[in-house]
Amino acid sequence: MVTTPHNKTNYYKNRYPSASTDEGQLDRDDTVRTGPENVFWSNSSSVPPTGVYYALISSTNPVSVTIKVLRSNNTPFTVTKQFTPAITNYYQYSLTSSTLLTSFTYP
């Protein structure tokens, strides 16, 4: 899941472009951990908000994660991380919890 600078989260229950996702969308909910999941802005009239984004995970199992961001100036940002969240509730996540994978600034 990805949280935008306006604190709007794109995740499996909030997947489609709307004001609640800052017009971003999640292509699919990967429940078998084969990836990828993509959050993107496809509408030419909407662009991702400028600012800090947070990538979070909702899993109680160890997982290897690669996050790739293509910015408007085509400068890529990539993070790969082995991740074992320390949560007991699959739906528990926050910007300050163990579910935070990384943050990045767009653009």
KOLLUM-166433 format. One record per residue (C-alpha): residue number from 1; residue in three letters; x, y, z. Coordinates in Angstrom, 3 decimals, decimal comma. Layout:
% KOLLUM-166433
atom pos=NUM code=ala X=X Y=Y Z=Z
...
END
This chain:
% KOLLUM-166433
atom pos=1 code=met X=0,000 Y=0,000 Z=0,000
atom pos=2 code=val X=1,112 Y=3,548 Z=-0,665
atom pos=3 code=thr X=0,175 Y=6,626 Z=1,344
atom pos=4 code=thr X=0,363 Y=9,959 Z=-0,491
atom pos=5 code=pro X=1,545 Y=13,314 Z=0,886
atom pos=6 code=his X=-2,143 Y=14,124 Z=1,555
atom pos=7 code=asn X=-2,441 Y=11,029 Z=3,788
atom pos=8 code=lys X=-4,573 Y=9,142 Z=1,218
atom pos=9 code=thr X=-3,844 Y=5,410 Z=1,061
atom pos=10 code=asn X=-4,026 Y=3,225 Z=-2,033
atom pos=11 code=tyr X=-4,641 Y=-0,383 Z=-0,953
atom pos=12 code=tyr X=-6,879 Y=-3,335 Z=-1,801
atom pos=13 code=lys X=-10,030 Y=-1,756 Z=-0,308
atom pos=14 code=asn X=-9,273 Y=1,620 Z=-1,901
atom pos=15 code=arg X=-7,884 Y=0,678 Z=-5,320
atom pos=16 code=tyr X=-9,502 Y=2,940 Z=-7,865
atom pos=17 code=pro X=-8,852 Y=6,548 Z=-8,904
atom pos=18 code=ser X=-10,846 Y=8,908 Z=-6,695
atom pos=19 code=ala X=-10,376 Y=11,783 Z=-4,278
atom pos=20 code=ser X=-9,701 Y=9,185 Z=-1,551
atom pos=21 code=thr X=-6,627 Y=7,930 Z=-3,450
atom pos=22 code=asp X=-5,418 Y=11,289 Z=-4,801
atom pos=23 code=glu X=-6,489 Y=9,811 Z=-8,170
atom pos=24 code=gly X=-3,911 Y=7,002 Z=-7,934
atom pos=25 code=gln X=-4,871 Y=3,406 Z=-8,435
atom pos=26 code=leu X=-3,677 Y=-0,047 Z=-7,387
atom pos=27 code=asp X=-3,672 Y=-2,519 Z=-10,268
atom pos=28 code=arg X=-4,288 Y=-5,652 Z=-8,183
atom pos=29 code=asp X=-4,175 Y=-7,111 Z=-4,687
atom pos=30 code=asp X=-1,414 Y=-9,723 Z=-4,656
atom pos=31 code=thr X=-2,568 Y=-12,234 Z=-2,044
atom pos=32 code=val X=-0,109 Y=-14,974 Z=-3,063
atom pos=33 code=arg X=3,056 Y=-12,846 Z=-2,743
atom pos=34 code=thr X=4,271 Y=-13,253 Z=-6,316
atom pos=35 code=gly X=3,990 Y=-9,549 Z=-7,178
atom pos=36 code=pro X=4,035 Y=-7,070 Z=-8,489
atom pos=37 code=glu X=1,472 Y=-4,631 Z=-7,165
atom pos=38 code=asn X=1,552 Y=-1,262 Z=-8,895
atom pos=39 code=val X=0,189 Y=2,078 Z=-7,748
atom pos=40 code=phe X=0,057 Y=4,532 Z=-10,621
atom pos=41 code=trp X=-1,586 Y=7,632 Z=-12,050
atom pos=42 code=ser X=-2,845 Y=6,971 Z=-15,570
atom pos=43 code=asn X=-5,275 Y=9,815 Z=-16,168
atom pos=44 code=ser X=-3,512 Y=12,553 Z=-18,124
atom pos=45 code=ser X=-5,416 Y=15,213 Z=-16,173
atom pos=46 code=ser X=-4,205 Y=13,931 Z=-12,789
atom pos=47 code=val X=-0,657 Y=13,765 Z=-11,534
atom pos=48 code=pro X=0,732 Y=12,385 Z=-8,306
atom pos=49 code=pro X=0,847 Y=15,007 Z=-5,556
atom pos=50 code=thr X=4,257 Y=16,452 Z=-4,793
atom pos=51 code=gly X=5,749 Y=15,468 Z=-1,446
atom pos=52 code=val X=6,669 Y=12,500 Z=0,716
atom pos=53 code=tyr X=5,105 Y=9,093 Z=0,037
atom pos=54 code=tyr X=5,164 Y=6,073 Z=2,344
atom pos=55 code=ala X=5,213 Y=2,449 Z=1,206
atom pos=56 code=leu X=3,751 Y=0,054 Z=3,748
atom pos=57 code=ile X=3,127 Y=-3,664 Z=3,896
atom pos=58 code=ser X=0,312 Y=-5,627 Z=5,487
atom pos=59 code=ser X=1,680 Y=-9,102 Z=6,015
atom pos=60 code=thr X=2,534 Y=-11,213 Z=9,009
atom pos=61 code=asn X=4,988 Y=-13,317 Z=6,953
atom pos=62 code=pro X=8,581 Y=-12,587 Z=5,920
atom pos=63 code=val X=8,753 Y=-11,209 Z=2,386
atom pos=64 code=ser X=11,288 Y=-9,749 Z=-0,042
atom pos=65 code=val X=10,086 Y=-6,435 Z=-1,432
atom pos=66 code=thr X=11,349 Y=-4,245 Z=-4,259
atom pos=67 code=ile X=9,877 Y=-0,773 Z=-4,642
atom pos=68 code=lys X=10,447 Y=1,079 Z=-7,899
atom pos=69 code=val X=9,341 Y=4,657 Z=-8,451
atom pos=70 code=leu X=9,618 Y=6,381 Z=-11,816
atom pos=71 code=arg X=9,524 Y=10,109 Z=-11,265
atom pos=72 code=ser X=8,312 Y=12,667 Z=-13,790
atom pos=73 code=asn X=11,910 Y=13,556 Z=-14,691
atom pos=74 code=asn X=12,579 Y=9,820 Z=-15,341
atom pos=75 code=thr X=14,925 Y=9,580 Z=-12,345
atom pos=76 code=pro X=14,261 Y=6,135 Z=-10,860
atom pos=77 code=phe X=14,158 Y=5,368 Z=-7,147
atom pos=78 code=thr X=14,549 Y=1,702 Z=-6,168
atom pos=79 code=val X=14,628 Y=0,017 Z=-2,756
atom pos=80 code=thr X=14,912 Y=-3,725 Z=-2,133
atom pos=81 code=lys X=14,354 Y=-4,997 Z=1,381
atom pos=82 code=gln X=13,941 Y=-8,290 Z=3,207
atom pos=83 code=phe X=11,060 Y=-7,594 Z=5,511
atom pos=84 code=thr X=9,574 Y=-9,315 Z=8,557
atom pos=85 code=pro X=6,802 Y=-7,188 Z=10,023
atom pos=86 code=ala X=6,377 Y=-7,369 Z=13,778
atom pos=87 code=ile X=2,594 Y=-7,262 Z=13,769
atom pos=88 code=thr X=-0,006 Y=-9,741 Z=14,901
atom pos=89 code=asn X=-2,974 Y=-8,200 Z=13,111
atom pos=90 code=tyr X=-2,834 Y=-8,394 Z=9,298
atom pos=91 code=tyr X=-4,715 Y=-5,091 Z=8,983
atom pos=92 code=gln X=-2,614 Y=-3,158 Z=11,516
atom pos=93 code=tyr X=-0,412 Y=-0,601 Z=9,801
atom pos=94 code=ser X=0,699 Y=2,956 Z=10,314
atom pos=95 code=leu X=3,384 Y=5,379 Z=9,241
atom pos=96 code=thr X=5,203 Y=4,831 Z=12,545
atom pos=97 code=ser X=4,842 Y=1,050 Z=12,868
atom pos=98 code=ser X=6,968 Y=-1,863 Z=11,719
atom pos=99 code=thr X=4,889 Y=-2,015 Z=8,533
atom pos=100 code=leu X=6,697 Y=0,988 Z=7,004
atom pos=101 code=leu X=8,979 Y=-0,192 Z=4,212
atom pos=102 code=thr X=10,354 Y=3,127 Z=3,030
atom pos=103 code=ser X=9,488 Y=6,697 Z=2,206
atom pos=104 code=phe X=10,390 Y=8,707 Z=-0,881
atom pos=105 code=thr X=9,821 Y=12,174 Z=-2,270
atom pos=106 code=tyr X=7,998 Y=12,764 Z=-5,527
atom pos=107 code=pro X=8,975 Y=14,261 Z=-7,926
END
